[in-house]
């Protein structure tokens, strides 16, 4: 009986832990429409010039090879708003009366009248507004070089203070021509951007709903 009770408790706890899954941010992957990364040929001919390690002499240092670093200035601002309004109004009126019939005195239908009114009114309004503002700086590493020269970059930063850990992840595709002096590039000029900013620890736990409260939120019909 004790083993059965422990097993049932473990199953209940496992089920409750899946009621509040944490959303994941997918890492950017090159699609089939994009050129695939190619490895630089290794030539051991004893020459000073090697194509796989070439860097121009009269140029500021810029990331161009796998393993190089580039500083990303994250400035993302997204704002969207939508408003809608609709009104429908319909009114109808019907009236009828009988004044006379053949063979019946005219005064017999003095009060034989009928009338009807109908009215239908509908009015609806809706408004949606969403604003996101994210800024920061992270240094990413070149993880691949595509055939057209574009760089695949990815970086991660973790800062731990007391019982809390702040995690920032970034990935994307950079055109080397967008890299500015100082080896920096704004995030607005990076394609296929994926940004993840989350925390682990007491502060993150305090912002989440407990498993019992979430259970009742899922079960209650209101």
Secondary structure, 3 states (H helix, E strand, C coil): CHHHHHHHHHHHHHHHHHHHCCCCCCCCCCCCCCCCECCCCCCCCCCCCCHHHCCCCCCCCCCCCCCCEEEEEEEEEEEEEEEEEEEEEEEEEEEEECCCCCCCCHHHHCCCEEEEEEEEEEEEEEEEEEEEEEEEEEEEEEEEEECCCCEEEEEEEEEEECCEEEEEEEEEEECHHHCECCCEEEHHHEEEEEEEEEEEEHHHHHHCCCHHHHHHHHHCCC
